[in-house]
């Protein structure tokens, strides 16, 4: 049985087209189940562009370190400059993060500190997405 990861994705530069491209690349890493996408206001940054955000579950043979490296490569392929020390406070074409393993009871406590303020906006779609957990084990 492969691990199941709860992940987030967000973009505020060409979000619709970048979501489609990212989802296509993510499909090569494992079986993914996506929440609905919602627009949210930027957190911890100044921008006039709202973010399109979604959560997804992915069943992948990769461990979390290898999976995050692949997510970073997807971000870079869509134009994100991960070498910029301020990349987390600038508009971005894609940001993909692993929030935790779904089967962990501590998923929301494992969220990286810089995402904590975003989680209240994403919690409703997370609750909806977790309902698909049964499908992951079929």
C-alpha positions in Angstrom: 0.0 0.0 0.0 1.4 3.4 -1.1 1.2 6.4 1.2 -1.6 8.9 0.7 -0.6 12.5 0.9 -2.9 15.5 1.5 -1.5 18.3 -0.7 -2.3 21.9 -1.7 -1.9 23.8 -4.9 -2.3 27.5 -5.6 -1.6 30.0 -8.3 -2.3 33.7 -8.9 -0.6 34.0 -12.3 -2.6 32.5 -15.1 -4.2 30.2 -12.5 -6.7 28.3 -14.6 -4.1 27.3 -17.3 -1.4 26.6 -14.7 -3.8 24.4 -12.7 -4.5 22.3 -15.8 -0.8 21.9 -16.6 0.1 21.1 -13.0 -2.7 18.5 -12.8 -1.4 16.8 -15.9 2.1 16.6 -14.5 0.8 15.4 -11.1 -1.0 12.6 -12.8 2.4 11.1 -13.7 3.3 10.8 -10.0 0.3 8.8 -8.8 -3.5 8.6 -8.6 -4.8 12.1 -7.5 -8.2 13.2 -6.3 -8.9 16.9 -6.3 -11.2 19.2 -4.3 -13.1 21.9 -6.0 -10.9 25.0 -6.6 -11.7 28.2 -4.8 -10.4 31.8 -5.1 -8.8 33.3 -1.9 -7.1 36.5 -1.1 -3.3 36.5 -0.8 -1.9 35.8 2.7 1.4 37.2 4.0 2.0 39.1 0.8 0.9 42.2 -1.1 -0.7 41.4 -4.4 -3.7 42.6 -6.4 -4.2 39.0 -7.7 -6.3 36.5 -5.9 -5.1 32.9 -5.7 -6.9 29.9 -7.1 -6.5 27.1 -4.5 -7.3 23.5 -4.3 -6.4 20.5 -2.2 -5.7 17.0 -3.5 -5.0 13.6 -2.3 -2.4 11.6 -4.1 -1.5 7.9 -3.7 2.1 7.7 -4.8 4.9 5.2 -4.6 7.3 8.2 -3.9 8.3 9.1 -0.4 7.5 12.7 0.8 11.0 14.0 0.0 11.0 12.7 -3.6 7.4 13.8 -4.1 8.2 17.4 -3.0 11.2 17.5 -5.3 8.9 16.5 -8.2 6.3 19.1 -7.1 9.1 21.7 -7.1 10.1 20.7 -10.6 6.5 21.2 -11.8 6.5 24.7 -10.2 9.7 25.6 -12.0 8.4 24.2 -15.3 5.5 26.6 -15.0 7.8 29.6 -14.4 8.3 29.8 -10.6 11.8 31.0 -9.6 12.4 28.8 -6.5 15.9 30.3 -6.2 14.5 33.7 -5.4 14.7 34.1 -1.6 11.4 36.0 -1.7 9.5 33.6 -4.0 7.1 32.8 -1.2 5.9 36.4 -1.0 5.6 37.1 -4.7 2.9 36.3 -7.3 3.4 32.8 -8.6 2.3 30.6 -11.4 2.1 27.5 -9.1 2.8 26.5 -5.5 2.4 22.8 -4.5 2.9 21.6 -1.0 2.5 18.4 1.0 0.4 19.1 4.0 0.7 15.6 5.6 -0.2 12.0 5.2 -3.9 11.5 5.2 -3.8 8.5 7.5 -2.1 10.5 10.1 -4.3 11.9 12.8 -2.1 15.0 13.0 -2.4 16.2 9.4 -3.5 19.7 10.2 -0.8 20.1 12.9 1.9 19.1 10.3 1.1 21.9 8.0 4.2 24.1 7.4 4.1 27.3 9.5 3.9 29.6 6.5 0.6 27.8 5.4 -1.1 27.9 8.8 -3.0 31.2 8.0 -4.2 29.8 4.7 -5.7 26.6 6.2 -8.9 28.3 7.5 -9.7 29.2 3.9 -9.1 25.6 2.7 -10.6 23.7 5.6 -14.1 23.4 4.0 -12.7 21.9 0.8 -10.5 19.7 2.9 -13.5 18.3 4.7 -15.1 17.6 1.4 -12.0 15.9 0.0 -11.4 13.7 3.0 -14.8 12.1 2.2 -13.2 10.5 -0.9 -10.8 8.6 1.3 -12.8 5.4 0.9 -12.3 5.5 -2.9 -8.5 5.5 -2.3 -8.6 2.1 -0.7 -10.8 0.4 -3.3 
